[in-house]
Amino acid sequence: MKRRLGVKHSVLAFGAALLLSLAACSGGSGAPTPTSTAPAASTSSATNAAPVTLTLWHNYGTEANAQVTQALVKAYHAAHPNVTIEIVSQPADNYFALLKTAAVAGNGPDIMTMWTGLFALQNQQYLEPLNSYIPADSLSKFNGIDWCSKGLKMSEGAICVPLDIQHYNGFYNKALFAKAGITSFPTTWDEFMTACQKLKAAGIQPLAYGTGGQALNAGFYPYYDLSYMMMFMSVSDWKDLYSGKMSWTDPKVVAQLTKWASLKSKGYTNSDVLTNTDSVAQFEAGKAAMTLEGSWDYKEFHDKMADNVGVFVPPFSDAPIKGVVEFPGNGFGVTSYSSHKADAAAFLAWIGTADAQKIIADGGLIPTV
């Protein structure tokens, strides 16, 4: 998310089940006649087809997802010269409000970025169902398509397609760890606290917190951490938290959050965690030993820090965690009020092709097919 999310990104946000919040909105009503009679499932349109201009909104800022979107649009136009897609980068802090306002007026984009899961479900009245445009076998190739569908089941109707698969994870500066005498990355709460203490004693800020790579206003962005803190219980039981069967004031939940909050009270984080917008830049500049982000930053951190950057699973557990939180954090949908639904859906179908998936991979994101 940001997304993640995009991602960009991106947000109930804790993991495969609570990624339900990394979803998005859009929409309106009405079904104007598409400008092209070719089925949108087709990944190649006739060169003599009537010219059409589509508008695409995103909230990616300048992160990798934005660059990949630009590359996809450019490549699609090269293969389909009759289709022009105009990209509009919208402010992220009120992106979904802008989408909803445009949907009510029926004057928004043809294609929009959205976060998957609950956001898509909450705004499905503004999203065009894709099953009548894109064959089921094509939709099913997208890993995580259920999170882009009504009822979180593709069989009930896909309302978007995912752009990339995302991981929540941490990044650390190897040189700073070596300076503090830390030879292996900690895997439990106790080991992590000890490592933070060593870093602080060496004059190194252990953690940089803030909005990070998310295209959002300044504000705390703790979803990555929460995903791993809740791994004291099985992922299949996470639904108990959002169904109310398990209270957020349960002693086990409180114990996890108390340990996590002590990172700030012990001085292991920057003091301005609630307003900091420079956590990524601080980490890249060596002003902090660690930051919590995700797979959307793999390429940027490697480009900026080369082999000095390492990746870790947040060790917010009394026992080592054996997995990572993975989900499709965001994707693209077609507005239900678009006058060019078939043409817009054709672009979404094309994203599942080998050519498009290579563009996504070359941009540093994890392809979904």
Disulfide bonds with the S-S distance in Angstrom:
none
